[in-house]
């Protein structure tokens, strides 16, 4: 529980600073892999690391030089973080970005925290207690114990809705379209919801969607926190190649395609 509280505090404090930058003019830089980077990514990374280092657990972050696998492979326990998942959405200022923190043990996510700063909501999960959501975050005054106590257990049953598929806001692919068309043949009524960042996984964990196919590139820090949250809600994140649950802290940090569903 202590690690969960530290991760929640880290994600919320990072979100507060992210919002300050979000509501002003900011510069956008381009990383070596041509992905965007902003001041908010850098500041968020620093804040999160300052909290997590108290646990003495090693950290794998998108915004750091990656520790060589010959060292990482000996980490039975590690944090995997994405200081801002959905930087493109942050730049567009559509609010669909998140802060992702996951604790991974022996390649499996056992704890996840995701905060959507603009939406003022937090998702969190532990292997012992399951997954929860809390809305209407008050960034200036919050109590973690009360936050946890007042959260809603996931998934929440949504009556009389169509079979719902989640699709990426910025990374649709031909393969995803093909998979959705296959589902349309299987389910007479189907609804497609577009969303940015790891919030797509959270929609399935909430019970608001049934499937999230991702047939486009992602990295471990994009999915680890969401994976923990969907597991805690009774869903699975299946590696499309191995046909098993996604594993983490691999030598190759780029994920295979995957599908989130029951």
Backbone as a ProteinNet text record, in pm:
[ID]
protein_1_A
[PRIMARY]
XXXXXXXXXXXXXXXXXXXXXXXXXXXXXXXXXXXXXXXXXXXXXXXXXXXXXXXXXXXXXXXXXXXXXXXXXXXXXXXXXXXXXXXXXXXXXXXXXXXXXXXXXXXXXXXXXXXXXXXXXXXXXXXXXXXXXXXXXXXXXXXXXXXXXXXXXXXXXXXXXXXXXXXXXXXXXXXXXXXXXXXXXXXXXXXXXXXXXXXXXXXXXXXXXXXXXXXXXXXXXXXXXXXXXXXXXXXXXXXXXXXXXXXXXXXXXXXXXXXXXX
[TERTIARY]
83.1	0	86.7	203.4	290.1	340.8	377	422.1	310.9	187	73.3	58	66	51.1	161.2	282.1	393.9	370.1	324.4	299.3	185.1	80.2	-31.3	15.3	90.5	142.2	229.7	317.5	407.2	328.5	227	148.7	67.4	10.6	-70.6	17.4	129.5	218.3	276	308.2	354.8	243.8	121.8	7.6	-14.9	2.5	-13.6	81.5	206.4	306.1	278.7	236.5	203	94.1	-7.1	-117.9	-73.5	21.6	75.2	135.9	209.2	274.4	171.6	74.3	-30.6	-106.5	-128.9	-210.4	-129.1	-7.3	72.9	138.5	207.4	281.9	404.8	431.8	549.4	616	744.1	820.4	803.8	812.8	808.7	940.3	1004.3	1130.2	1107.8	1203.2	1195.4	1309.2	1273.7	1375	1438.2	1539.4	1611.8	1521.7	1415.1	1323	1208.3	1223	1124.3	994.9	989.5	872.2	887	775.6	781.9	818.3	875	913.2	885	830.1	803	866	865.3	913.4	837.3	708.2	624.7	672.5	715.1	767.4	887.2	977	1101.6	1074.4	989	956.9	881.4	786.4	710	801.5	893.4	988.2	1068.3	1113.3	1194.2	1114.1	991.1	906.1	878.1	839.5	807.1	928.2	1042.8	1163.7	1199.6	1179.3	1210.6	1126.5	1002.3	918	953.7	969.6	990.4	1125.8	1224.4	1357.6	1356.2	1254	1240.1	1219.4	1173.5	1144.6	1268.3	1374.2	1497.1	1473.2	1374.2	1344.5	1390.4	1462.1	1509.7	1395.4	1426.1	1324.3	1360.4	1262.3	1273.9	1177.5	1230.8	1147.8	1171.2	1064.5	1078.1	1179.6	1185.5	1267.2	1407.5	1458.5	1593.1	1673.1	1804.3	1888.9	1864.8	1828.9	1787.2	1904.6	1886.1	1985.9	2004.1	2127.2	2150.8	2080.1	2035.7	1960.9	2043.3	2171.4	2254.8	2247.6	2211.5	2188.3	2040.6	1953.6	1808.8	1756.1	1814	1761.1	1771.1	1850.7	1863.2	1765.1	1683.9	1584.8	1457.4	1434.7	1309.9	1192.6	1225.1	1122.9	1168.6	1081.1	1117.1	993.3	1012.5	910.1	925.9	814.2	814.8	723.4	778.3	700.6	701.5	591.6	581.7	534	623.9	589.2	471.6	461.9	340.6	317.9	213.9	174.9	73.5	108.6	21.4	69.3	199.6	254.3	189.6	155.5	88.4	-46.1	-116.6	-245.1	-223.8	-115.2	-80.1	-56.5	16.4	48.2	-79.2	-168.8	-295.5	-390.1	-360.1	-442.6	-586.4	-598.4	-731.7	-758.9	-661.5	-681.8	-662.9	-643	-637.9	-494.1	-431.6	-298.5	-297.7	-193.6	-193.1	-51.9	-45.6	79	69.9	168	163.8	275.2	239.5	337.8	298.2	390.7	364.3	476.5	441	539.8	533.3	647.3	654.1	738.4	683.1	754.5	766.6	891	916.3	840.5	853	800.2	649.9	581.4	436.9	399.7	309.1	267.6	180.4	222.1	147.1	81.3	113.8	58	57.8	-48.7	-56.9	-127.2	-76.7	-141.2	-142.9	-258	-272.7	-354.8	-299.5	-373.2	-394.8	-517.3	-548.5	-561.9	-454.7	-452.8	-568.8	-597.9	-704.2	-841.9	-859.4	-987.6	-1009.2	-903.8	-910.6	-956.3	-901.6	-935.8	-811.2	-819.4	-708.3	-759.5	-682.7	-706.3	-589.1	-618.3	-507.7	-545.2	-443.3	-466.8	-351.7	-385.1	-284	-332	-238.9	-273.4	-359.4	-346.4	-422.3	-566.6	-587.4	-717.1	-797.5	-735.2	-806.3	-791.3	-880.4	-869.2	-980.2	-943.3	-1035.1	-1019.1	-1122.2	-1118.1	-1171.7	-1105.7	-1155.1	-1160.3	-1272.5	-1291.4	-1289	-1290.2	-1295.4	-1179.6	-1059.1	-940.4	-926.4	-895.8	-865.1	-714.4	-645.5	-499.3	-441.5	-514.5	-462.5	-482.6	-578.4	-605.4	-661.1	-578.1	-624.9	-559.1	-626.3	-576.6	-577.2	-461.9	-451.8	-538.9	-544.4	-627.9	-775.3	-821.5	-960.8	-985.1	-886.3	-896.7	-918.5	-836.9	-848.8	-983.8	-1023.9	-1149	-1271	-1265.8	-1382.1	-1380.8	-1288.7	-1280.2	-1381.5	-1412.6	-1510.2	-1437	-1484.1	-1425.3	-1458.6	-1359.4	-1377.7	-1381.2	-1455.4	-1532	-1669.6	-1728.6	-1864.5	-1955.5	-2062.3	-2153.4	-2230.1	-2223.9	-2298.6	-2406.2	-2529.3	-2639.4	-2675.7	-2717.5	-2776.9	-2689.7	-2563.2	-2478.4	-2434.1	-2395.1	-2345	-2207.8	-2171	-2034.8	-1941.8	-1846.3	-1766.5	-1618.7	-1560	-1417.6	-1347.9	-1233.6	-1155.6	-1047.7	-1031.3	-929.4	-841.7	-722.2	-628.4	-670.7	-648.1	-676.3	-573.1	-446.6	-337.4	-266.8	-300.3	-220.5	-306.8	-406.1	-485.3	-401.2	-436	-361.7	-458.6	-411.7	-494.8	-533.8	-439	-464.7	-574.5	-574.5	-678.9	-814.9	-818.6	-944.3	-995.5	-903.4	-940.9	-999.6	-937.8	-985.3	-1123.7	-1143	-1272.5	-1380.5	-1347.3	-1444.1	-1482.8	-1386.6	-1415.1	-1513.6	-1491.5	-1582.3	-1722.4	-1729.9	-1860.5	-1943.3	-1875.6	-1945.3	-1996	-1922.9	-1956.9	-2063.9	-2057.9	-2151.9	-2236.2	-2366.8	-2454.1	-2442.4	-2446.4	-2434.5	-2299.4	-2222.3	-2088.2	-2062.2	-1997.1	-1963.3	-1811.6	-1758.7	-1614.3	-1587.3	-1499.3	-1464.1	-1316.4	-1285	-1145.4	-1099.1	-976	-921.6	-769.4	-708.1	-563.3	-500.8	-373.4	-288.6	-342.6	-297.2	-336.5	-481.3	-548.6	-690	-774.8	-721.2	-791.8	-803.9	-694.4	-696.6	-792.6	-791.3	-877	-1025.4	-1062.6	-1202.6	-1250.3	-1162.4	-1197.5	-1205.4	-1107.1	-1106.5	-1230.2	-1278.5	-1398.5	-1525.2	-1523	-1643.6	-1719.9	-1657.6	-1722.5	-1693	-1596.8	-1561.6	-1529.8	-1535.6	-1515.5	-1380.6	-1323.2	-1199.6	-1116.7	-986.2	-893.1	-782.5	-793.8	-686.5	-581.2	-456.1	-347.9	-249.9	-269.1	-183.5	-94.4	-24.1	68.9	171.8	284.7	393.6	357.5	400.3	397.5	523.3	549.4	663	612	701.4	660.5	596.3	650.7	596.6	460.9	422.7	289.6	181	216.2	113.9	120.5	235.8	252.5	150.1	129.8	33.9	-108.5	-144.4	-277.4	-301	-195.8	-204.5	-240.5	-173.2	-203.8	-349	-396	-532.6	-636.1	-611.1	-708.3	-705.6	-588.7	-582.7	-664.6	-651.2	-723.1	-873.8	-916	-1059.9	-1110.8	-1021.8	-1063.9	-1042.5	-964.2	-934.9	-789.4	-757.2	-621.9	-564.7	-433.6	-363.2	-276.4	-322	-261.6	-166.4	-43.4	56.8	9.8	-1.8	-60.3	26.6	156.4	246.3	254	269.1	283.6	150	41.8	-93.2	-103.6	-10.4	-11.6	-8.4	-25.6	-19.9	116.9	115.4	238.7	332.4	460.7	563	648	714.7	787	932.7	1004.5	1148.6	1219.1	1175.4	1235.8	1361.5	1439.6	1555.4	1508.1	1403.7	1342.5	1224.3	1237.6	1135.6	1014.5	1026.6	913.5	817.6	690.4	589.3	552	509.1	438.5	297.8	225.7	85.2	13.6	-99.7	-171.6	-320.3	-397.7	-541.9	-580.7	-660.6	-714.7	-862.8	-896	-1036.2	-1048	-1162.3	-1184.8	-1103.5
-121.1	0	126.5	118.5	235.9	274.7	173.9	203.4	266.2	221.5	280.4	427.6	458.4	597.6	687	634.2	711.8	737.7	634.6	649.1	746.8	741.1	835	977.5	997.7	1130.6	1181.8	1096.4	1135.4	1176.5	1097.4	1125.4	1253.6	1276.8	1397.1	1522.5	1516.3	1632.7	1664.8	1561.7	1584.2	1647.1	1601.9	1654.6	1802.1	1842.5	1984.4	2071.5	2028.8	2106.5	2100.9	1985.6	1970.8	2070.2	2084.8	2175.4	2321	2358.1	2494.4	2522.4	2425.7	2441.1	2432.6	2344.4	2322.2	2450.7	2533.2	2653.8	2777.2	2756.1	2868.1	2828.4	2920.8	2887	2805.4	2701.6	2618.9	2575.8	2546.8	2503.5	2353.3	2312	2171.2	2135.1	2030.6	1983.7	1849.5	1808.1	1678.9	1589.7	1470.5	1376	1302.6	1223.2	1151.1	1056.3	1007.3	915.8	990.1	1124.1	1211.6	1228.7	1179	1202.2	1336.5	1398.3	1531.7	1526.3	1636.3	1650.4	1793.5	1810.4	1944.8	1961.1	2084.9	2113.9	2031.4	2007.7	1933.5	1789.5	1725.3	1589	1583.3	1680.6	1682.8	1709.3	1807.5	1842.4	1728.8	1670.1	1559.5	1442.9	1412.1	1303	1328	1450.1	1484.8	1470.6	1519.6	1512.6	1367.3	1287.9	1147.2	1072.9	1093.7	1025.4	1065	1190	1235.1	1163.8	1131.5	1056.6	908.6	851.1	705.7	661.4	748.8	709.1	677.9	724.6	693.7	544.8	473.9	330.6	244.1	304.9	230.9	120.2	141.6	48.5	114.8	43.7	105.9	152.9	250.9	316.5	306.9	272.1	274.7	381.4	486.6	598.5	627.7	672.4	710.9	823.1	914.6	1034.3	1020.9	898.4	875.2	792	800.7	706.6	569.4	471.5	342.2	261.4	206.6	118.8	-4.2	-46.1	-163.9	-287.9	-372.2	-491.5	-585.2	-589.6	-678.7	-641.4	-516.8	-473.9	-489.8	-443.6	-447.1	-588.3	-685.9	-822.3	-877.9	-814.1	-856.1	-784.1	-693.4	-621.4	-705.6	-766.8	-842.2	-748.6	-626.9	-527.8	-393.7	-324.8	-194.3	-111	20.7	115.2	138.4	144	183	304.6	416	540.2	608.3	673.9	763.8	897.5	995.6	1124	1194	1182.8	1224.4	1125	1047.3	955.2	1029	1047.2	1124.4	1267.3	1284.5	1420.3	1492.4	1417	1479	1538.3	1468.2	1519.3	1640.5	1637.8	1752.2	1875.7	1856.2	1967.5	2019.4	1928.5	1968.8	2034.5	2016.9	2070.2	2017.8	1885.8	1825	1750.9	1754.1	1696.7	1546.8	1477.9	1331.5	1279.9	1317.4	1266.2	1224.9	1152.6	1098.6	1088.4	1067.1	1035.5	889.3	809.8	664.6	619.1	547.3	488.2	343.4	250.9	109.4	49.6	-44.6	-125	-265.4	-312.8	-443	-539.2	-657.3	-760.2	-885.8	-930.2	-1050.3	-1044.8	-928.8	-903.5	-878.6	-879.8	-859.4	-733.3	-651.7	-528.3	-561.9	-517.7	-550	-426.4	-309.9	-184.2	-83.6	-9.5	91.8	217.3	331.6	460.1	540.8	589	675.9	797.3	914.5	1039.1	1108.7	1152.6	1236.3	1378.7	1459.1	1590	1682	1698.9	1790.7	1738.1	1607.6	1546	1531.6	1558.6	1555.3	1419.3	1312.4	1179.8	1094.6	995.8	905.6	761.8	674.6	530.9	468.8	368.6	300.2	155.2	73.9	-68.8	-132.4	-229.8	-318.2	-461.1	-553.3	-693	-746.8	-685.6	-732.7	-682.3	-555.8	-491.9	-469	-480.3	-455.5	-312.4	-270.7	-140.1	-45.2	84.8	187.8	315	399	529.6	634.1	751.3	864	987	1056.7	1173.7	1302.2	1413.8	1547.2	1571.8	1536.4	1560.4	1709.1	1737.8	1874.7	1881.9	1939.5	1937.6	2024.3	2123.5	2213.2	2157.9	2066.7	2010.6	1869.5	1770.7	1632.3	1550.4	1445.3	1352.2	1213.2	1150.2	1022.8	915.3	911.1	810.1	828.8	954.5	982	952.3	985	958.3	809.9	728	582.9	533.8	586.4	544.6	579.2	692.8	741.1	701.3	615.2	572.6	463.8	452	354.4	230.8	113	-12.9	-35.8	-80.9	-110.9	-261.6	-305.1	-223.6	-185.5	-85.8	-43.6	-93.3	-160.4	-213.8	-101	-100.7	-3.3	-79.3	-57.7	-134.8	-89.6	-185.8	-158.9	-71.3	-100.4	-26.9	-119.9	-60.6	-138.1	-196.7	-301.8	-352.6	-239.5	-205.6	-85.3	-119	-62.1	-80	54.1	53.9	176.1	181.6	297.7	317	436.3	438	545.8	675.3	786.8	918.2	955	915.4	961.3	850.6	722.1	614.3	502.1	533.2	430	361.4	236.3	162.3	79.3	32.1	-51.4	-180.9	-234.1	-358.3	-340.3	-223.9	-195.5	-186.6	-119.6	-109.4	-248.4	-335.5	-471.3	-548	-533.2	-602.1	-550.7	-420.8	-362.1	-410.2	-420.3	-470.4	-615.3	-693.6	-831.8	-835	-744.3	-737.2	-694.1	-609.7	-563.5	-679.7	-779.6	-897	-985.5	-983.5	-1067.9	-1004.2	-872	-799.1	-705.8	-721.7	-645	-495	-457.8	-316.7	-291.5	-203.5	-177.4	-26.8	16.1	157.1	170.7	273.7	297.2	428.7	422.2	539.7	569.5	692.7	734	804.2	777.2	835.8	841.2	932	941.8	872.3	840.7	789.6	660.5	631.2	508.1	512.6	624.8	635	535.7	488.3	386.7	257	217.3	96.7	115.8	235.3	264	253.9	288	276.6	131.9	39	-102.8	-144	-103.7	-137.6	-84.5	31.4	90.9	13.3	-61.8	-128.6	-48	60.3	144.9	97	4.3	-50.9	-198.6	-273	-417.7	-461.6	-382.8	-425.5	-305	-319.7	-218.7	-290	-293.9	-352.2	-247.1	-281.9	-187.1	-252	-224.5	-280.1	-170.3	-106	1.8	7.9	75.4	71.9	135.7	69.9	125.4	78.2	140.3	100.4	51.5	-10	-66	38.2	161.1	264.9	316.1	285	323.5	233.6	110.1	10.7	-46.3	-39	-111.2	-70.6	60.3	107.2	67.5	88.7	51.3	-98	-175.7	-321.3	-362.8	-301.5	-332	-298.4	-185.7	-142.2	-231.9	-272.5	-360.7	-500	-547.5	-675.8	-670.7	-561	-546.8	-540.3	-505.6	-498	-624.5	-723.1	-849.5	-863.8	-773.8	-779.6	-819.4	-849.9	-892.7	-807	-790.7	-724.8	-831.9	-879.9	-996.2	-955.7	-1003.8	-986.8	-1062.8	-993.4	-1052.3	-1163.9	-1160.2	-1263.2	-1385.3	-1364.3	-1477.5	-1537.5	-1458.4	-1497.6	-1512	-1451.9	-1451.9	-1307.5	-1290	-1154.9	-1091.7	-963.2	-889.5	-897.3	-917.3	-916.8	-791.2	-751.7	-624.4	-640	-529.5	-527.5	-624.6	-623.2	-707.8	-639.7	-717.7	-658.1	-558.3	-594.5	-505.9	-436.3	-305.1	-230.9	-195.5	-210.8	-187.3	-304.7	-274.6	-379.4	-440.4	-565.8	-624	-563.7	-588	-550.5	-619.2	-567.2	-629.7	-600.2	-675.7	-656	-658.7	-561.4	-559.7	-601.9	-708.1	-750.6	-855	-919.7	-1023.1	-1149.5
0	0	0	66.5	73	-65.6	-145.1	-281.9	-364.3	-343.3	-414.4	-376.6	-249.2	-204.4	-260.6	-264.8	-320.8	-469.6	-541.8	-685.8	-712.8	-631.6	-647.4	-623.8	-516.3	-485.3	-599.4	-650.8	-760.1	-883.7	-918.8	-1039.4	-1025.7	-908.5	-888.2	-886.2	-816.3	-810.5	-947.9	-1025.5	-1162.3	-1246	-1226.4	-1301.6	-1273.9	-1149.7	-1113.3	-1194.6	-1204.4	-1278.4	-1428.8	-1474.5	-1616.9	-1655.9	-1571.8	-1602.5	-1608.1	-1523.6	-1529.2	-1666.1	-1718	-1848.8	-1961.6	-1945.4	-2045.4	-2076.6	-1974.7	-1990.8	-2028.8	-2071.9	-2121.4	-2253.1	-2315.9	-2436.8	-2398.1	-2474.6	-2445	-2574.8	-2565.2	-2681.6	-2702.5	-2828.2	-2863.9	-2932	-2879.6	-2935.6	-3003.1	-3084.1	-3151.3	-3104.3	-3054.8	-3007.4	-3125.6	-3097.1	-3202.5	-3281.1	-3215.8	-3285.2	-3352.7	-3361.7	-3426.6	-3347.5	-3224.9	-3141.2	-3070	-3035.2	-2972.8	-2825	-2777.3	-2636.9	-2594.3	-2475.7	-2424.4	-2286.2	-2239.4	-2103.9	-2000.9	-2026.4	-1931.7	-1915.6	-2024.2	-2016	-1921.3	-1937.3	-1860.3	-1712.1	-1685.3	-1546.1	-1477.9	-1547.8	-1491.9	-1456.1	-1544.8	-1519.9	-1392.4	-1375.2	-1257.9	-1128.8	-1129.8	-1010	-972.4	-1072	-1045.1	-989.7	-1051.2	-1005.2	-861.9	-826.6	-691.5	-586.1	-620.8	-527.4	-526.3	-644.6	-653.2	-600.2	-603.6	-555.9	-406.4	-334.1	-191.8	-168.5	-271	-257.9	-280.1	-331.4	-363.8	-467.2	-550.6	-660.3	-790.4	-877.2	-1001.7	-1090.3	-1175.3	-1257.9	-1405.4	-1486.2	-1631.5	-1681.4	-1742.5	-1787.6	-1934.6	-2000.5	-2141.4	-2158.6	-2062.2	-2078.7	-2019.1	-2013	-1960.2	-2060.3	-2050.6	-2123.7	-2062.8	-2145.6	-2094	-2038.9	-1921.8	-1860.9	-1948.8	-1976.8	-2061.2	-2006.7	-2098	-2058.8	-1970.6	-1990	-1908.8	-1760.1	-1732	-1593.6	-1558.3	-1648.1	-1621.1	-1598.2	-1666.6	-1657.1	-1515.3	-1432.8	-1293	-1201	-1258.3	-1179.1	-1167.6	-1055.1	-1034.6	-1007.9	-961.9	-931	-986.5	-1060	-1115.1	-1140.5	-1139	-1182.3	-1331.3	-1402.7	-1544.1	-1556.7	-1604.1	-1605.2	-1742.2	-1769.8	-1884.4	-1828.6	-1818.1	-1756	-1822	-1954.7	-2026.9	-2140.1	-2126.6	-2233.3	-2319.6	-2446.1	-2534.5	-2548.3	-2567.8	-2582.4	-2701.1	-2805.5	-2920.8	-2880.1	-2790.8	-2743.5	-2652.5	-2574.6	-2490.2	-2577.2	-2686.1	-2777.1	-2844.8	-2880.4	-2942.7	-2842.4	-2714.8	-2605.5	-2610.6	-2634.8	-2632	-2501.6	-2410	-2277.6	-2266.2	-2380.1	-2377.9	-2363.3	-2255.3	-2224.6	-2078.2	-2037.8	-1902.3	-1846.9	-1717.2	-1646.7	-1606.4	-1645.7	-1623.3	-1530	-1425.3	-1334.8	-1307.9	-1331.5	-1306.7	-1223.2	-1138.6	-1066	-1124.1	-1169.9	-1236.9	-1153.2	-1128.6	-1053.7	-1138.5	-1158.9	-1238.8	-1371.2	-1437.3	-1572.9	-1579.5	-1463.2	-1463.6	-1386.4	-1440.6	-1370.4	-1250.7	-1132.5	-1010.9	-949.1	-1001.3	-950.9	-1065.1	-1076.7	-1181.8	-1133.7	-1175.3	-1148	-1277.3	-1314.8	-1431.6	-1391.8	-1414.9	-1391.2	-1525.2	-1548.9	-1664.6	-1611.5	-1620.3	-1552.5	-1587.1	-1716.1	-1757.3	-1716.6	-1723.6	-1691.2	-1540.6	-1463.4	-1316.5	-1264.2	-1322.7	-1274	-1260	-1172.2	-1147.7	-1147.1	-1209.9	-1205.4	-1130.6	-1048.9	-983	-954.8	-939.2	-921.7	-844.6	-761.7	-704.1	-721.9	-722	-743.6	-629.1	-510	-393.7	-393.2	-433.6	-413.2	-540.7	-657.8	-781.7	-829	-918.6	-984.3	-942.3	-939.7	-893	-976.1	-969.5	-1035.1	-939.1	-938.1	-859.5	-950	-948.4	-1034.3	-951.4	-1023.4	-961.8	-865.5	-910.5	-828.7	-796.8	-673.6	-631.3	-611.1	-708.8	-705.7	-593.1	-549.7	-447.1	-306.5	-292.8	-160.5	-175.1	-145.6	-153.9	-43.3	-4.2	95.9	33.4	26.7	-44.5	19.3	151.1	218	183.3	181.4	144.2	-3.2	-85.7	-229	-253.9	-189.9	-205.9	-152.8	-36.6	26.8	-58.5	-127.8	-203.5	-351	-389.6	-528.9	-561.5	-689.7	-738.6	-790.2	-748.7	-795.5	-942	-1017.5	-1159.3	-1183	-1287.6	-1382.6	-1328.4	-1392.2	-1360.3	-1472.5	-1437	-1538	-1607.1	-1739.1	-1818.7	-1895.8	-1860.4	-1917.8	-2058.4	-2137.9	-2269.4	-2360.1	-2367	-2460.8	-2573.3	-2683.6	-2797.3	-2765.1	-2837.9	-2829	-2872.7	-2787.3	-2809.1	-2825.4	-2929.8	-2958.4	-2943.8	-2877.1	-2860.1	-2967.4	-3026.9	-3129.7	-3094.1	-3146.4	-3117.4	-3183.9	-3115.2	-3171.8	-3278.7	-3256.3	-3343.1	-3420.1	-3392.2	-3450.5	-3506.5	-3587.4	-3652.5	-3759.7	-3791.1	-3892.8	-3975.6	-4092.1	-4177.8	-4106.9	-4029	-3957.6	-3853	-3788.1	-3689	-3757.4	-3871.2	-3947.5	-3985.8	-4025.2	-4065.5	-3947.3	-3830.6	-3710.1	-3670.1	-3678.4	-3643.3	-3739.9	-3866.7	-3965.2	-3935.7	-3884.8	-3846.6	-3729.1	-3633.2	-3518.2	-3560.4	-3662.8	-3711.2	-3766.6	-3822.7	-3875	-3760.8	-3650.1	-3535.3	-3447.7	-3432.6	-3347.5	-3434.3	-3429.2	-3517.7	-3493.2	-3366.2	-3331.3	-3267	-3325.6	-3275.1	-3271.6	-3166.4	-3151.1	-3144	-3208.3	-3207.6	-3135.9	-3036.5	-2958	-2977.6	-3012.4	-3026.4	-2899.7	-2862.3	-2740.4	-2752.5	-2677.5	-2678.3	-2558.9	-2568.8	-2460.5	-2398.3	-2275.4	-2205.9	-2159.3	-2179.9	-2143.9	-2223	-2335	-2414.1	-2334.1	-2271	-2188.5	-2071.4	-2014.7	-1899.1	-1934	-2056.4	-2097.2	-2090.3	-2127.7	-2117.9	-1971.5	-1892.4	-1749.4	-1678	-1720.9	-1659.5	-1692	-1801.1	-1846.2	-1948.6	-1997.7	-2098.4	-2240.5	-2254.4	-2384.8	-2367.5	-2478.1	-2473.3	-2527	-2615.7	-2679.3	-2723.1	-2709.6	-2759.9	-2836	-2970.5	-3050.7	-3081.9	-3063.1	-3091.8	-3188.5	-3316	-3419.8	-3475.2	-3385.9	-3419.7	-3306.2	-3328.5	-3230	-3095.8	-2988.2	-2853.3	-2781.4	-2666.7	-2584.6	-2448.9	-2372.7	-2243.7	-2152.7	-2152.4	-2062.9	-2108.3	-2232.8	-2280.5	-2222	-2187.8	-2154	-2013.2	-1946.4	-1819.1	-1713.8	-1693.7	-1592.7	-1631.1	-1755.9	-1802.5	-1793.8	-1820.6	-1811.1	-1668.6	-1570.2	-1430.3	-1397.9	-1449.7	-1420.6	-1487.7	-1611.8	-1677.1	-1612.4	-1569.4	-1497.7	-1369.1	-1294.9	-1168.8	-1185.5	-1308.7	-1338.5	-1408.3	-1423.5	-1481.8	-1630.6	-1688.9	-1832.1	-1855.2	-1979.5	-2013.6	-2125.6	-2124.4	-2234.1	-2298.9	-2412.6	-2476.2	-2588.4	-2578	-2682.4	-2806.8	-2918.8	-3040	-3097.8	-3070.1	-3123.1	-3033.6	-2902.9	-2811.4	-2770.1	-2788.8	-2747	-2594.9	-2523.9	-2377.8	-2327.6	-2195.9	-2139.9	-2168.1	-2197.5	-2223.7	-2103.4	-2131.1	-2027	-2040.2	-1930.1	-1926.9	-1883.3	-1897.8	-1875.1	-1968.5	-2093.8	-2196	-2252	-2323.4	-2390.7	-2495.7	-2569.4	-2668.4	-2602.7	-2579.9	-2506.7	-2592.3	-2721.8	-2811.3	-2802.3	-2779.3	-2766	-2900.1	-2893.8	-3007.1	-3011.1	-3118.2	-3121.7	-3004.4	-2964.4	-2854.5	-2864.8	-2785.6	-2776.3	-2628.3	-2586.5	-2451.3	-2458.2	-2387.2	-2375.8	-2264.2	-2259.5	-2157.7	-2191
[MASK]
++++++++++++++++++++++++++++++++++++++++++++++++++++++++++++++++++++++++++++++++++++++++++++++++++++++++++++++++++++++++++++++++++++++++++++++++++++++++++++++++++++++++++++++++++++++++++++++++++++++++++++++++++++++++++++++++++++++++++++++++++++++++++++++++++++++

